[in-house]
Amino acid sequence: MNTGQDVQLDGLDALLIELLAEEPRIGVLECSRRLGVARGTVQARLDKLVDRKVIGGFGPDVSPAAIGFSVTSFVTLEISQRHGHDPVTSHLAAIPEVLEAHTITGSSDLLCRIVARSNADLQRVIDQIVAYEGIRRASTIIALAEQIPYRVIPLVRSAVR
């Protein structure tokens, strides 16, 4: 999400983000030791990155496949303009298998990433999604294999160049 302001990252910010991405359980003191800067500097940088929403959280990165949801798919939705995005988004948010949803341009209105336990379970999830009257049409693409996992470190490195 764009906060309306561009945040400039410097080399220390990038190194701190990379260190936290590689070792999410590392403490501020250990970060300062490894980066060769004062603990207060690391804490101030970290606070700034969180305040500016560059860092959005410190939670665990859970693998859906590891907890039994081995099918990943992408679903585009066409919605009734009469209902709008908000009610549809509320409906989608109530379905645990909908991992994310984005408003998009083009012939569809929303793009969702969803997971399921099997192809049969995927049908159940899709049926649950399209049960809402504000959704006119859904088109599903099943992901066969993840070629590039979600990543931001190369982007962070690029931002400081």
Secondary structure, 3 states (H helix, E strand, C coil): CCCCCCCCCCHHHHHHHHHHHHCCCCCHHHHHHHHCCCHHHHHHHHHHHHHCCCCCCCCCCCCCHHHCCCEEEEEEEEECCCCCHHHHHHHHHCCCCEEEEEECCCCCCEEEEEEECCHHHHHHHHHHHHCCCCEEEEEEEEECCCCCCCCCHHHHHHHCC
